[in-house]
Amino acid sequence: MMQRRRRLEEDQALLVSLRSRSDDLGVMVEWAHAGEDVVADFARGLEELQQEVDAAETKKMLAGPYDRSNAIIS
């Protein structure tokens, strides 16, 4: 029961983080349309978002009922 709760809290934190990153990128797009030079910041933000999504996808792939068991991967 505690593991399920922890996973749900982690999923909620991930959702909040992804929304925040998405909102930040949206603001940078608006700034770019207004003539601000945000290319480097936008690229960095996009890369960070991609890394977070990739990490979340990997975590979800390894979230099956048997994936909590010990295993040796080579």
Summary of the structure (lengths in Angstrom):
residues: 74
radius of gyration: 17.1
end to end distance: 31.5
largest distance: 53.3
contacts: 143
relative contact order: 0.11
helix: 74%
strand: 0%
